[in-house]
């Protein structure tokens, strides 16, 4: 330390000023970088705190949310919901019917015990307003299974009257469809009249004795449906 002090004091005034300026610039650069790191850390802390508050809010309302989700699932037709692949195919088909040429990004999925929400970003360039309206009307007709989450519209500078549009379309897929259990109706047979029951019983008739005096085994005549049974001929 004393050596550095003696070296500094032994310099000319011009050299002392230059050294002081260099040290000051280094300190300013270090403070600027430290300030940026501190700002990034503070922003991360605030973002994490906001996320924790949001998650706490969801957890506090968990029962109400699950009840509402189960109630909504009962009003949805599982055959009309869209998975990720069907979502992209349906968006492309709607765009083709509306006269739009679109590009899609890979869909993203957010799952819950009852639902899966798929989102896809769709982009079209130099689209006509009439085609855009036709696409939107068909999309609106498919609610609540398909919906528009976000849309961005800008005029094309090179083609007046044309639009550059970016849409984010979401679909809902019902994972655990409620099973409707039909009550089985068991028909109990009604009591048959006593006379009809007696007619349905096997009739046993003894045959006549043979010539040698032996008596054969009795013959059992079963009734032929429908009743009454035919009578045996002696």
Buried (B, 14 or more C-beta within 10 A) or exposed (E): EEEEEEEEEEEEEEEEEEEEEEEEEEEEEEEEEEEEEEEEEEEEEEEEEEEEEEEEEEEEEEEEEEEEEEEBBEEBEEEEBBBBEEBBEBBBEBBEEBEBEBEBEEBEEEEEEBBBBBBBBBBBBBBBEEBBEBBBEBBEEBEEBBBBEEEEEEEEEEEEEBBBBBBBBBBBBBBEBEEEEEEEEEEEEEEEEEEEEEBBEEBEEEEEEEEEEEEEEEEEBEBEEEEEBEEEEE
